[in-house]
């Protein structure tokens, strides 16, 4: 057993620090792990949930940057809509959101205060709405007074048309280079009388038929109005849709293609126009595509973020 | 437009997604067809940008009838001819396939991006596009020509402005200059015949996607 320093030399009580060591000030670092949850409305959730029947769903693939001075941290949201950061120094950050093919409106805070009060990390929710910039809806008006079996005094289009263009990229969208477009037409030559309009005739996606006559400019993936510009003076409406349900641009486009192809089967290959505007025609086709793909002309938010509403028209 | 069919583009140009050899072959077929089917060019042929209707013979939107000058900003257009009774007798669908050209590409020693596009009243719909065609020698040299000289099937470089998508979007700001390689060609044509009582009796159509094989439709 050690009996102390018995028999040994006692260490010197004096200690001289080496002169070449720097002075070290020990300061507790203020930092925390951080998660930002990016979410948008989810349509189709059971009613009775919060927000008047809308639920919220995480949005994947959003690049979330937080910036303080010259320091920026960037992370991309995962399948749950969460962007995760570790060891973020305390401070006040500016949040910016980006996602290719979308324009994002941050409906929540754009400033983020980070402090070290939580050892397990902090979670911040951001509620957004997104506009898909690589799908574009075109609407030529119907002049109802002259639509059936007639034309107006100038010989211009009384029927109108609704169709949907899909672009590969935002650059293509800005230069109006769609890769696909879809609209619903009566098969070329199928309408033989005004009465057919109401009883219904054979319909065709894009008015294209592989074995019969097609409209000029039609193909399986191009509506006859494929090349018509958004600056065409007769258009009553042209817009990029807002989205819900947290999907990627590729997923929205894929749904559009799939539903455009399956529409004929769903409506028994019928084109029709009822007096109340119902039936299976270009307008109801576009509205159908939009609802199926969670695309909306309007996505609104009410006071206190309650009362979200959507509309295809 | 010159009749040259170039399949080699100067460096710096983005190549078209088209199968150029295929296009060349189709054009050869079409040149032969032109002699057989295309009416002589003249005043009876008119351009328009919009047709409508669900019948086999489309209706021409009267307000969209224009001269070639009026098609400068269009991405596709039509050309038609009426018979003596005013019925549509012939119709062509024209396509303009477009691919980007690098604005750094130099023509006559000047980058495309350094050239100005004039427009009035802050409205780019009034812009005066600039166009360039390959020299007649078939070399890779391009020369600026008046837009009117691009009429007909062929290829040209179009320098133009695009509006930003909207005022508060990511592309907001001034109009953007863009250079595009435009392949302008007939994608489809149709002849309409009428019986003595005025009813449609036959359509003969030619489509590029089936090699311009004539297809007859009898109502």
Interface residues (C-beta under 8 A of the other chain):
Chain A: X103 X133 X151 X154 X155 X156 X157 X158 X159 X161 X170 X173 X174 X175 X176 X177 X185 X186 X188 X189 X190 X191 X212 X213 X215 X216 X217 X219 X226 X227 X228 X229 X231 X232 X234 X240
Chain B: X49 X50 X51 X52 X53 X54 X55 X56 X58 X59 X60 X61 X62 X63 X64 X73 X74 X75 X76 X77 X78 X91 X93 X95 X96 X98 X125 X162 X163 X164 X165 X169 X170 X171 X176 X178 X180 X187 X188 X190 X203 X205 X209 X217 X219
